[in-house]
Amino acid sequence: MITIKQGPGDTVVATQTVNRPTIYLDQWMWCRLSEDTVIRNEFLDVARAVNATIMYSLISFLELGKISDPRQITALKSVMDELDFGFIEMNPRTVIDIEISSETTHSTFADFNPAVDRELIKYIASHLYHGDISRVSLIIDAIAQEASSRFHDIAQRFADGLAPVVEIARNRPSALHQSKQRIRKRLTQRSFPPYTRDLYQVVLDFIVSNKTMRMSPNEWIDVFHMVVPVSYLDFVLLDRRWKSFVKQTFPIHPPNIAQVYCDSELRLFLDALRTYQAP
């Protein structure tokens, strides 16, 4: 839930609180919800029953904004506006920096949750809603015209920043050896959640170690899509490659990270969501 209050002068103060379970949906799931009435209704029934919160990143909105079929958009809006929502930061480096600077005790942070996208909340509250943030689907309309170009720009920026780092590590024997060793030993620096730093390091090691693995800008987006939600949320739906990575390569498992599912495991996800018990 996003709460909007008027601050000093013309400023807007926005705060976020979320009910658990928290869920992050990959684009393939949003497409299923927009096309399959049976799945859409079942998901809504189950999510409402457990009082779930759907978490959105900036990339979520940009991907949804690229959908042009009016029937799909109408179906998506019916899902978005039926369930509670929150906003999650998509850039793991941003979250890691906040974790490092603000952690006071084990898993406790000063002032706010590092995974909350405060800038997105402020922007939406100030520029799109004018104090009313009750319908999250309005964001799709607001960004539709620029969604494709902004998505492309962000994807390219991530690729331009990380691809050279990966290539340097692959071509430096000591760095490549260290990446392979970290993967093989399955060690983490932290012994308690959140595991953002460890997950980010392991995914980079995984990409470096797989020297034939070529990452397009959109695939770099998938990496940034994954790290923070898996570190902080309860359920995350991913594409198959990254679901397999989380389950088979990363040494930490639920409930210390999210439960992850791919498109062939939709039934497993719905069953797990249906039987969710709050910790």
N, C-alpha and C positions, 0 to 999 in steps of 0.2 A: 504494500500500500504506500502510495506517495501522498504526503501531506504538504499542502501549500499554505504558506503564511506570508502576509505582507511584511517586509522588513523596513528599515529606515529609508525614507525617501521613496524612490521608485524601485527599490530592490525587492527581490522575491526570495524567501527562505524555503527551501524544499528539503524534506527529510524522508527517509525510506525505512519501512519496517516490513518484514516478510513473514508469512506463515510457512511452515514446513509441512509437506515436502516441497522443495524447490526443484524446478524442472527447466532444462534448457533443451530446445528442440533444434535439430539440424534442419536444413532446408528441405531435405527429402521428406521429413515428417510433416512439415507445413504443406508440402505439395499433396501428400496423402490426405491430410485433413481437408484440403480444398477440393479434392476430387472424389473422395469416398464418403458418402453420407453415413454409412453404417459405422465406419471407423470413427468418423467425426463425432457422432452421437455417443458412441461408447466411451471415447476419450473424455468428452465433456462430462458424462455421468460419473465416471470414475474420479476425475480430477475434482469435481465439485464435492463428491462424497468425502474425500480426504482433505478438503480445504487447501488444495495445492496452489502454489504460486508459480506462474510462468515467468521466467527471467529472460530479458531481452538485452542484447548488446547492440551497439551501433550497426554492426554488420548484419544482425538479424533484420533490422528495419530496412537496410539498404537492399538486402536480398529479397525481402517481401515487396519492397517498392518497385522491383523490376518485373513483377508479375503483371501482365497486361490483360488477362482474361477477366472480364467483369464478374462472371459467375464464380470464378475462383476467389476473387477479392471479396465478394460478398460473403462467401463461406468462411474465409479466413477471419473476417471482421466479427462474424458471429462467435467464433472461438475466442478471439482476443478480448472481446468486451464482456464475455461471460465469466472470465476467471480473473483472480487477483494477479497483479504483475509487479515486477521490479526491474531495475536496470543494473546490469553487471558490466564492469570494465573488461574490454576485450584484449588489452595490451598487457601481457604478463610482466613486461619490464616495469610498467607503471605501478602495478600491484606489488611487485617485489620491492621496489624502492620504498613504497609506503610501509610495507611489512618491516623492512629493516629499520626504518626511522621511527616507527611508532609502537613496536611490540614492547609491552611492559612486563608481562609474565607469559607463561606457556599459553599460546593461542589467544592471548588477550592483547587488544590494541587500543591505544589512546584515541579517544574522540569518535572514531567511526570505523566501520568495517572496510578494510583495504580494497575489497572487491567491488564496492559500490561505485558506479560511474557517476560521480558527483557532477562532472561537467555536463554530461548528457542530461541529467535531471534539471540542472539549472537552465540549460539552453531551452529545453522543452517547456519548462514552467514559465520562462520569461518570454519566449518568442512564439510559441505555438498555442498555448492554452490560456494565456492571460489569467492565470490563477486557477483554471479548471483542468485537471488532469484525470478526469474520471473515465474517459474513453481512450484507451491506448491506441486503438485502431486509427485514430485521426492522424497519427504520425505517418502512416502509409500515404495518405493523400498529400501531406505537407512536403514529403521528400520524393514523390514519385518521379517528377520531371528530372531530378538530378541524381536519382539513385544509381543508374548504371555508370555514369561518369565518376561519381564519388567512390563507388565500389572499386572501379578500375584503378583510380588514383591511390587508394589505400593499399590495394593488393600489390601494386607496382612498388610502392614505397617500402612495404615489408620485404619484398623480394630483393630490391636494390640494397637494403640494409643488411640482410642476412645471407643471401646467396654468396657474396664474396667472402664472408667469414667462414662459411662451410667449405668453400674451395680452398682457402688458405690452410685450414685444418687438415683437409684431405691430402694436401700436397706436402705437409710437414710431418715426417715420420713420428716424431715425438708426440705431437698433438693427436694424430690418428691412433697411436698406440694407447694414449690416455683415454680417449673416447671408448675404444674397444674394451679396455680394462674396466672402466666404470660400468659399462653395459654388462660385462661378464660377471663382475662381482656383485652386482645388484645392491649396491650400497646407497644409502641416503644420508645427507648431512643432518637432517632433522629427525627426531624420534617422536614427533607429535605434529598434528595438523596445524596450519595448512601446509601442504607440500608443494606450493607453487614453485619455489626455487628449484627443488629437486626434479619436479616434473618437467620444467622448462629445460634444465640441464640434460636430462635423460633424452628428451625428444631431439635436442640438438645433437647429442652423441649418437643417437639412432640414425639420424640423417647423415652425419659425417661418416659413420662406420659403413653405411651402405653406399659405396662409392659409385655404383651405377644408378642410384636413385636420383632422378632429376625432378626438381620442384618447380612447377609453374607458379606464377603470381597467385592464382586462385588456390593452389595447394598450400602456399604459405599462409593464406588467409585461414585455411582449415586448421593449421597449427595454432594460430592465434585465437581461433574460435574455441579451441579445446582446452588449453592449459588452465585458465582461471575457472571456468565452469566445473571442470573435473576436480579441481582443488577445493572448491567451496560449496558445491551444490549437492543435492541428493540423487538426482537422476539426470543423466546427460545422454542424448541421442546423437550418435556420430556416424560418419561413413565407415565402411568396413575396415579400411586400412587402419584408421586411428582407434577404432574400438579394439581391434586385435592388438595394437601397440599397447594400449592401456592395460589390457588384461594379461598379455603374455610377456611384456618387456618391463613395465614399471613394477617395482617390487612391493608397492603399497596397495592395499585392497580395501573395499568398503568394510565398515562405515567411515574409515579415515579419508577416503575419497568417494566420489560419486559412483553409483552403479551405472555402467555404460552399456548401451545397446545399439545395434546397427539395424538396417532395414529388414533383414531376415528374422529379427528377434522382436518384432512389434508385439506379438502375443505375450512373450515373456515379460516385456516392459509393462504392458497393461496389467498383467497378473501381479507383478511386483508392486506396482503403484496401488492396486486395489487392496493389497494386504499390508500396506505401509503402516508401521507403528512408530509414532514419534519417540525419539530417545528421551 
